[in-house]
Amino acid sequence: MIIVRDKIETLLQNAGLPSDNDVNSILKKALELKGLSLEEIAVLLNVGAYGHTPLQKSVLKAAGQVKDKVFGRRVVLFAPLYLSNECVNNCLYCGFRMENREAARKTLTVEEAVKEAKALVSKGYKRLLLVAAENPAKSNVNYILDVVKAIYSETDIRVLHLNAAPMPVGDLKRLKCAGVGVFQVFQETYHRETYEKMHPSGMKRGYDYRLSAMDRAIEAGFDDLGIGALLGLYDWRFDLLATVSHAHYLKERYGIWPHTISVPRLRPASGSPLTSPPFPVSDEEFKLIVALYRLAVPTAGVVVSTRESAELRREVLSVGASQISAGSRTEPGGYDSDEGRYEASQFDIDDDRSLDEVIEDVAKLGYMPSLCTSCYRVGRTGKDFHELAGSGNIKEYCSANAILTLKEYILDSANGSMAACEEAIRKEIEGMTDGEFKEGVDERLSRIEAGE
């Protein structure tokens, strides 16, 4: 089974305040990049309870150390490109819901999607996450394929990931062949009764079909998968353990860890009947969730979006987050015009800074902004990626490619971030210990600067 509800609920019922010895023993294992079991994560759930902040600080610190061991200082940046908000589902938390009469509906034409991608290229993006509402008549697989092929052929975007509805294996095979990198489906909540309550009608109502989306993606040839739960719909402890359980299932059955675990938190959405989260998640709890995902699946990209504030996103970079979106718009057509179309958005964003502002901030915090897509282009994906990452060897590639893509960004798109980017590159090169690797980076930097 993908998740065993009884096991998760028993772990939650038995979870109490952990001892220092228990926590230290678990963190020692985590720092060896071995990941953590469901039982071990359950022990760590309550480190912040009863005012026991020293234990929580230990967990957060360990998560930051694990992230550094796996990926080094690099922080991957990307943007979502929303293709459609014409949806047949009626999710109670979403601005795209079918019964939302306030939403201005739009499905981009292929030409409009290319214009959006070109606008993002001009800002410096190299990777995009395509997002499509579920609507067989508007955003079916043929439409998505046409968009993917057109963006690849007519723009300089290097890799496209996809967040879309669960699909049959045949459709997924076509998307994989077209060059889609990560296929992403969020379960929203793994608690069946809450899932059914939050999805009263539409194709998305089928809990089990959605839960098995990753199985079909793997059968279709995808080896980079994205999972996650929408925090705030149900008890975050349950959904965290269920998400980790899903990750373990994929590893045990297929030998593949999820490539990304996203950490979206419920935000206000125009036209949503939910005026507040049914199960609120505090900022301190949010940071702990990010940290626990990092400790549980050390090689996964832990993704935090612009749903969160700039300040909180700064903080989670030190406790395990390794990928963040920037300059996001959550409505179709939001990039090619200076005028936002927020009446058509999926949810409200909290961090509205531009890519350049986020890159400058990330660099000044001491991290290495990365627009890299190299792993997808050379086939360093799936098991190969996770084996390199789990041994601590992927960060050499991450460092080199972050340097090169940041130099491209400086030359092509940077505005106020130039000085911070140059300093980040200098520090990253200075920290390289492999002389031959460093020479290769220097040589490629020279070629980029020469316009090659």
C-alpha positions in Angstrom: 0.0 0.0 0.0 1.2 3.6 -0.7 0.3 4.8 2.8 -0.9 2.8 5.8 -3.3 5.1 7.6 -3.6 2.9 10.7 0.2 3.0 11.1 0.4 6.7 10.8 -2.5 7.3 13.2 -0.9 5.0 15.8 2.4 6.8 15.5 0.7 10.1 16.1 -1.3 8.8 19.0 1.9 7.5 20.7 4.0 10.5 19.9 5.1 12.3 23.1 7.9 14.7 24.0 11.1 13.0 22.8 14.1 12.6 25.0 17.4 14.3 24.2 19.0 11.0 23.6 16.4 9.8 21.2 16.6 13.0 19.2 20.4 13.1 19.1 20.5 9.4 18.0 18.1 10.1 15.1 19.9 13.2 14.0 23.3 11.4 14.0 21.8 8.9 11.5 20.3 11.8 9.4 23.7 13.5 9.2 25.0 10.4 7.5 22.6 11.1 4.7 20.8 7.8 5.3 17.3 9.3 5.5 14.8 8.6 8.3 12.1 6.0 8.8 8.5 6.9 9.5 9.0 6.0 13.1 12.0 8.3 13.5 10.2 11.2 11.9 7.3 10.6 14.3 9.7 10.9 17.2 10.8 14.4 15.9 7.3 15.7 15.3 7.0 17.1 18.9 10.4 18.6 19.3 8.8 22.1 19.5 6.0 21.1 21.8 5.8 22.0 25.5 8.2 24.9 25.0 11.1 22.6 24.3 12.8 24.9 21.8 16.4 23.6 22.2 15.4 20.2 20.6 13.7 22.0 17.8 16.8 24.1 17.2 18.8 20.9 17.0 16.5 19.5 14.3 16.5 22.7 12.3 20.3 22.9 12.5 20.8 19.3 11.4 18.5 19.8 8.4 20.6 22.7 7.3 23.7 20.6 7.6 22.2 17.8 5.6 21.2 20.2 2.9 24.7 21.5 2.8 26.2 18.0 2.6 24.0 17.1 -0.3 23.7 20.3 -2.4 26.2 22.7 -0.9 25.2 26.4 -0.9 23.2 26.3 -4.1 19.6 27.3 -4.3 17.6 26.5 -7.4 15.3 29.2 -8.8 12.4 28.7 -11.2 9.0 30.1 -12.2 5.6 28.6 -12.7 3.9 29.2 -16.1 0.1 28.9 -15.7 -1.5 27.7 -19.0 -5.1 27.5 -18.0 -7.6 28.3 -15.2 -10.6 26.7 -16.8 -11.2 23.8 -14.5 -13.8 21.1 -14.2 -13.1 20.5 -10.5 -14.6 22.2 -7.6 -11.8 22.2 -5.0 -13.0 24.3 -2.1 -9.6 26.0 -1.5 -8.8 27.0 -5.1 -9.5 30.1 -7.1 -9.8 28.0 -10.3 -12.7 26.0 -8.9 -15.6 25.5 -11.4 -18.2 27.3 -9.3 -16.0 30.4 -8.8 -18.0 33.0 -10.7 -15.5 35.7 -9.8 -12.7 34.2 -11.9 -11.9 35.6 -15.4 -11.3 32.4 -17.3 -8.5 31.9 -19.7 -6.6 29.1 -21.5 -3.5 30.4 -23.3 -3.1 29.6 -26.9 0.1 27.9 -27.9 1.3 31.2 -29.2 0.4 33.0 -26.0 2.2 30.3 -24.0 5.4 30.9 -26.1 5.1 34.6 -25.5 4.9 34.0 -21.8 8.0 31.7 -22.0 9.9 34.3 -24.0 9.0 37.0 -21.4 10.4 34.7 -18.7 13.6 34.0 -20.7 14.1 37.7 -21.0 14.1 37.9 -17.2 16.7 35.2 -17.0 14.8 32.0 -16.3 16.1 28.7 -17.7 13.6 26.2 -16.2 9.8 26.6 -15.9 7.0 24.6 -14.2 4.0 24.4 -16.5 0.7 24.4 -14.5 -2.6 23.4 -16.1 -6.1 23.2 -14.6 -7.9 19.9 -15.2 -10.2 20.2 -18.2 -10.2 17.6 -20.9 -11.7 20.0 -23.5 -9.2 22.8 -22.8 -5.9 21.6 -21.4 -5.7 18.0 -22.5 -2.5 16.1 -23.3 -2.5 17.2 -26.9 -2.7 20.8 -25.9 0.1 20.4 -23.3 2.3 18.6 -25.9 1.8 21.4 -28.4 2.9 23.9 -25.7 5.9 21.9 -24.7 7.1 21.4 -28.2 6.6 25.0 -29.1 8.4 26.4 -26.1 11.4 24.1 -26.6 11.6 25.0 -30.3 10.9 28.7 -30.2 12.6 29.8 -26.9 15.8 29.3 -24.9 14.0 27.6 -22.0 16.2 24.5 -21.3 13.8 22.3 -19.3 10.1 22.2 -18.7 8.5 20.5 -15.7 4.8 19.9 -15.4 2.2 20.1 -12.7 -1.0 18.7 -14.1 -3.9 16.3 -13.4 -3.2 12.6 -13.1 -3.1 10.9 -16.5 -3.1 7.5 -18.1 0.2 5.8 -18.9 -0.1 6.4 -22.6 -0.5 10.2 -22.2 2.4 10.3 -19.8 4.7 8.4 -22.2 4.0 11.1 -24.8 4.9 13.9 -22.4 8.1 12.1 -21.4 9.1 11.6 -25.0 8.5 15.3 -25.6 11.1 16.2 -23.0 9.1 17.0 -19.8 11.5 16.7 -16.9 9.7 16.4 -13.5 6.0 15.2 -13.5 4.4 16.7 -10.4 1.1 15.8 -8.8 0.2 16.9 -5.2 -2.2 14.7 -3.3 -3.4 17.9 -1.5 -4.2 15.8 1.6 -3.7 12.1 2.3 -6.5 12.0 4.7 -9.3 10.4 2.7 -12.3 11.9 4.4 -10.9 15.4 4.2 -9.9 14.9 0.6 -13.4 13.9 -0.3 -14.8 16.9 1.6 -12.4 19.3 -0.1 -13.2 17.9 -3.6 -17.0 17.6 -3.7 -17.3 17.3 -7.5 -15.2 16.9 -10.6 -12.6 14.5 -12.0 -10.3 15.2 -9.0 -12.8 13.7 -6.6 -11.1 10.2 -7.1 -8.7 9.9 -4.2 -7.2 6.6 -5.2 -6.6 7.6 -8.9 -4.7 10.6 -7.7 -2.7 8.7 -5.2 -1.5 6.3 -7.8 -0.5 9.0 -10.3 3.2 8.5 -9.6 2.9 4.8 -10.3 1.6 5.5 -13.7 4.3 8.1 -14.3 7.0 5.6 -13.5 5.4 3.0 -15.8 5.5 5.7 -18.5 9.2 6.3 -18.0 9.4 9.2 -15.7 12.1 8.9 -13.1 11.9 12.4 -11.7 8.7 12.9 -9.7 7.2 15.6 -7.6 4.9 15.1 -4.6 3.5 17.2 -1.8 0.6 18.0 0.5 -1.3 21.3 0.8 -0.7 22.3 4.4 -3.7 23.5 6.3 -6.4 21.2 4.9 -5.8 18.6 7.6 -3.5 18.0 10.6 0.0 18.7 9.2 1.5 15.9 11.2 -0.6 13.3 9.5 0.0 14.7 6.0 3.8 15.0 6.7 4.0 11.4 7.7 1.8 10.4 4.8 4.0 12.3 2.3 7.2 10.6 3.7 5.4 7.3 3.6 4.6 8.0 -0.1 8.3 8.7 -0.7 9.3 5.5 1.0 6.8 3.5 -1.1 8.3 4.9 -4.3 11.8 4.0 -3.2 10.9 0.5 -2.0 8.7 -0.4 -4.9 10.6 1.3 -7.8 14.0 2.3 -6.4 13.2 6.0 -7.0 13.0 8.7 -4.4 10.8 11.7 -5.3 12.9 14.3 -7.0 11.0 17.1 -5.3 8.8 17.4 -2.2 6.9 20.7 -2.3 5.7 22.4 0.8 2.7 24.6 -0.2 0.7 26.2 2.6 -3.0 27.2 2.2 -3.4 30.8 1.1 -6.4 32.9 0.5 -8.0 32.5 -3.0 -10.6 34.6 -4.6 -13.9 32.8 -4.8 -13.0 30.1 -2.3 -15.5 29.3 0.4 -12.6 28.6 2.8 -12.0 31.9 4.6 -9.3 30.4 6.8 -7.3 27.1 6.9 -9.2 24.3 8.7 -5.9 23.3 10.3 -3.7 26.4 10.6 0.1 25.9 10.3 2.3 28.4 12.1 5.5 29.7 10.8 7.5 27.7 13.4 5.6 24.6 12.4 6.3 25.3 8.8 10.0 25.6 9.4 9.9 22.2 11.2 8.0 20.6 8.3 10.7 21.8 5.8 13.4 20.4 8.1 11.7 17.1 8.6 11.3 16.6 4.8 15.0 17.3 4.4 16.0 14.8 7.1 13.6 12.1 5.8 14.5 12.3 2.2 17.9 14.1 2.0 18.4 13.9 -1.7 15.0 15.4 -2.6 14.6 19.1 -3.7 12.5 20.7 -0.9 10.5 23.4 -2.7 9.0 26.5 -1.1 7.0 28.8 -3.3 6.0 32.5 -3.2 2.9 31.5 -1.1 5.3 32.3 1.8 6.7 35.7 2.8 10.2 36.9 1.8 11.3 36.7 5.4 10.1 33.1 6.0 11.6 32.0 2.7 15.0 33.4 3.8 14.7 31.4 7.1 13.8 28.1 5.5 16.9 28.2 3.3 18.9 27.5 6.4 16.8 24.5 7.5 16.6 22.4 4.3 14.8 24.2 1.5 16.8 23.9 -1.7 14.4 25.2 -4.4 12.3 28.4 -4.5 10.1 30.0 -7.1 10.6 33.7 -7.8 8.7 36.5 -9.6 5.7 34.2 -9.8 2.3 34.9 -11.3 -0.5 32.3 -10.6 -2.8 33.3 -13.5 -2.6 32.5 -17.2 -1.0 35.4 -19.0 0.6 37.0 -16.0 4.1 37.6 -17.3 3.7 39.1 -20.8 1.9 42.2 -19.3 2.7 44.6 -16.5 -0.9 44.4 -15.4 -1.6 41.4 -13.2 -4.7 39.4 -13.8 -5.2 38.5 -10.2 -9.0 38.0 -10.6 -7.9 34.9 -12.5 -5.3 33.6 -10.1 -5.2 30.2 -8.3 -4.2 31.8 -4.9 -2.7 35.0 -3.5 1.1 35.2 -3.4 3.0 36.7 -0.4 6.5 37.2 -1.9 6.1 39.4 -5.0 9.8 40.2 -5.5 11.3 39.9 -9.0 13.7 37.2 -10.0 16.5 39.7 -9.8 15.6 40.8 -6.3 15.4 37.2 -5.1 18.7 36.3 -6.7 20.4 39.3 -5.1 18.9 38.4 -1.7 19.9 34.8 -1.9 23.5 35.7 -2.9 23.8 38.3 -0.1 22.6 35.6 2.4 25.6 33.6 1.4 24.0 31.1 -0.9 24.6 30.3 -4.5 21.7 31.2 -6.8 21.3 28.5 -9.5 19.5 28.5 -12.7 21.0 25.2 -13.7 19.3 22.5 -15.8 22.4 20.4 -16.6 21.2 17.2 -14.9 18.2 16.9 -17.2 20.2 17.7 -20.3 22.9 15.0 -19.6 20.5 12.4 -18.2 21.7 12.7 -14.6 18.2 11.9 -13.3 16.3 9.3 -11.2 18.5 6.7 -9.5 21.7 8.2 -10.9 20.9 11.6 -9.4 20.0 10.2 -6.0 23.0 8.0 -5.8 25.3 10.9 -6.5 23.4 13.1 -4.1 23.3 10.5 -1.4 27.0 10.1 -1.5 27.6 13.8 -1.3 29.0 14.0 -4.8 26.3 15.9 -6.6 27.2 19.2 -5.0 30.4 19.5 -7.1 28.2 19.4 -10.2 25.7 21.7 -8.6 28.4 24.2 -7.7 29.9 24.3 -11.1 26.7 24.6 -13.0 25.4 27.2 -10.6 28.5 29.3 -11.3 28.1 29.0 -15.1 24.3 29.8 -15.2 24.7 32.7 -12.8 27.4 34.1 -15.1 25.0 33.8 -18.0 22.4 35.6 -16.0 24.8 38.4 -15.2 25.6 38.9 -18.8 22.0 38.6 -20.1 19.5 39.7 -17.5 20.9 41.0 -14.2 20.1 44.5 -13.0 20.7 45.4 -9.4 22.0 41.9 -8.5 25.2 42.1 -10.6 27.6 42.9 -7.7 26.1 40.3 -5.4 26.2 37.7 -8.2 29.8 38.3 -9.0 30.7 38.0 -5.3 28.8 34.7 -5.0 30.7 33.3 -8.0 34.0 34.5 -6.6 33.3 32.7 -3.2 32.0 29.6 -4.9 35.2 29.3 -7.0 37.3 30.0 -4.1 35.7 27.2 -2.1 36.4 24.6 -4.8 38.9 21.9 -3.7 39.2 19.9 -6.9 41.8 21.6 -9.0 40.9 19.9 -12.2 37.2 20.6 -11.7 38.1 24.2 -11.0 40.1 24.6 -14.2 37.2 23.3 -16.2 34.9 25.8 -14.6 37.4 28.6 -15.3 37.7 27.6 -18.9 33.9 27.5 -19.4 33.5 30.8 -17.7 36.0 32.3 -20.2 33.9 30.9 -23.1 30.7 32.3 -21.7 32.3 35.7 -21.2 33.5 35.5 -24.8 29.9 35.1 -26.0 30.1 31.4 -26.9 
